[in-house]
Amino acid sequence: MTITYPVKKGLYVNMTNRCPCACTFCLRKNGEGVYGSDSLWLEREPTVEEVCRSIDERELSDFEEVVFCGYGEPTERLDDLLAVAAYLKSKRDIPIRLNTNGLSDLIHGEPTAHKLKGLIDTVSVSLNATDRESYLAVVRPRFGIGSYDAMLKFTKDCTAFVPNVVMTVVDVVTDKAQQEVCRQICRSVGATLRIRPYEG
């Protein structure tokens, strides 16, 4: 069972396969793993202790950051994720990034950005659309049309608690004109835009 895996200079943490979205561009449709990893489909969700043990088996000094990003939405296990982040911070002052679809508030039925304070250094939220309807068509969240606004609110909330907040778009999903609109959306919530190449 692959709990941690290296990607370039980051150590990635795979804690769940659950996700409230079915993105049209999702890498999970293309294979068992990514970037040469073993299968990221979990037999079961690892305990916090198992995740920490997997991290301990790695040499953290080999990595520039730890990234919560696997074959699922990390905030499905938000409290467990934060417990692992706290463990990491107790071991070494290594930057921690959360890659998320930004729907944590809908998953948990309450505001959640404040919980990241002091534990997460960067939040990277998938934007991938310029309006509610486009988002619904591309991301296909189970929460419906309100998901887009909830994602933007979560992102804006994060700017009060997390040092670095980024929003991403995938180049195969947005053209140049849409990317410029996305850049303006990012400015409106206090985030910066990163355009990701599709690596499927």
N, C-alpha and C positions, 0 to 999 in steps of 0.2 A: 504494500500500500504506500503510495507516494505522498508523503506529507510535506516535505520540503524539497525544493529542486532549484538548481542554479540557472539564472538567465543573465548572460553577460556578467555585470559586476554586482548583481542583486541576488539575494537569497529569497526565493518566493515560498509562501506558505499557503498550502492547499488544505482548508479545514472543512469544506462542505461542497457538495454538488448541487445543493438546492439553489434555485434562482427564480424570482417572480417574473422574469422576462424570457422571451424567445426571439432574440434579435436575429434579423435576417442575415447578418454578417458574422454570427457567433462562431468562433473557432472550434467549439465543441462538435460541430457538425462535420468537421474535416478529419477527425482522427482521435486516437486515444490520448495523445499528449501534444505538447508544444515544445519548440526549441530543443528537440532531442531528448525530452524527458521520458521517463517511463509513463505508463498509463496514469492519468490523473483522475480516473473514475474510482472513487473510493468504495471499498467493500462495506464500510460503515464510517460514520463520522468519528475521527479520533478524539480522545479525551484531551483536555488541556494538558494533562501530564504527558501524554504521548506526543503532543505537539512540541512541548518543551524538551522532551528527550530527543526528538528528531533534530531540533535546533542545536542541542548540546553535542550531537554527533558531527556537527559541522564546525569548521574553524571560522569563527565570525570575522577574524581579521582579514580573511580572504575576500570579504564583501564590503561594498560601499554603502549598502542599504539593505533593509529587510522589507519585503513587499507582501502584503496580504492580498493575494490574487491567485486563484486556482481555477478549477472547473466548476465554479459556483459563485454566488454573491456572498462575499465575506460577512456582510452585516446581518445575514441570516443567523449568524452566531455572534452577535455583537459583544455580549458580555464575556464570552469565552475568548474572543479575539483580543479584547482589552486586557484580560488576565494574562494572555501570552505577551502582549506588548509591555505590560508592567514587569513581567519576568525578564524580558529582553533588556529593558531599561536598567534593571537591577544588576545585570551582568556587564553591560557595556554601553557606552553612549553612542549607539549607532542609529542613524536616521531610519525612521519607520514610515513607510508609505502605505496608504490604503487605496486600492483601486476598487471603485464601487459604481453601481448604477445610480446611486443617490436616492434610492427609494427606502432607506432605512426607517424613516418616520412612518411610512405606510406599512412596512413589515411589522413594526412594533406598536403601532397605534399611538405614538407619542413623539414629541421632539427628542432627537437623540444626539445632535451635533455636540452639545455641551459635554457629553461623556468622553469625547475624544481629547479633551484638554490635557496637556501634559504627557500624553502617551503617543499621539500620532503627530508626526512632523509635516507630512504632506498628505492631502486628500486629493485624489484624481477622480473626477466624476465624468462619466460618459454622457455627453450632450447629444451629439449626432443628429440633431434636428433643429429647425428654426421656429417651429410652432407645435401646438398640441397635436394637430391632426397628423403631421408628418412623423412626429415622435411615436404616436400610436401605431402607425403603419410599419415603421422600421424596427422599433424596440419591442412592440407587442406585449406590454406589461399586463399582468392579470388584474391590476387595479383600475384599468380603464383610462378614460380621457383625462382624469385629474392627476395622473402620474407626472405629467410634464411640469405642472406648477409645483407639485410637491418636491420634485427633483431640484428645481431652481431655488425653492425656499431652503431646502437642506443645504445646498451649496452656499447660499448667502449666510446662513446661520454658521456654517463652518468657518467663515472668515473671521468670526469673533473668537474662535477657540483654537484654531490650527494655524501655524505660521505660514504655510504655503498651500494655497488652494488652486487647483488646476482643473480645467474642463477640457475634454478631448473630443475630437471628431475623427472618424475614419475617412481616409481620402476617397475610398470607393463609394461612400455614402453621400458625401457633400461635395458639390462643385465649388469653384473659386468664389462665385457670388454668394453662395450659401455660407461658405467659410467666413466671409467678411461679416455677414449678419451674425454668425455665431460669435465672432470676436466682439461685436457690440453687445451681445447678450452677456458675455463673460464680464465685460467692463461694468455692466449694470449691476452685477451681483458681487463685484470685487474679486473676480477670479481671472486667471490668465488662460489663454487658449493654447492647446497643443494639437497639431494635426498629426495623426498617427498613420503610417503606411499600413495597409492591409497585408497581413502576413499569412494568409490562409493557403 
